[in-house]
């Protein structure tokens, strides 16, 4: 999103099998960051500098992304840990968003009450 304008959206199925919800959220954050960094590179080609801000409602994925290495997590593929270095370098920022305020729920939750849907849009 740039302001209130949606620039890109997609809703693919997850390609990997995850052993926990934290791992699934981590994969989502990594995939979102990858797309955002690609979009940042595209904008840079047009001479536009834009900060990358990734938002998630998963405390577990924020914890994994904010530290260095696996920590106590044993079943995450180390290929997704590149995001830790990118956060340390300042290439992107990772923020916590409350589940009730997460606009991604529009495409991922089956039934959202009308009042909440209005707030998310």
Secondary structure, 3 states (H helix, E strand, C coil): CECCECCCCCCCCCCCCCCCHHHHHHHHHHHHHHHHHHHHHHHHHCCCCCCCEEEECCHHHHHHHHCCCCCCCCCCCHHHHHHHHHHHHCCCEEEECCHHHCCCHHHHCCCCCHHHHHHHC
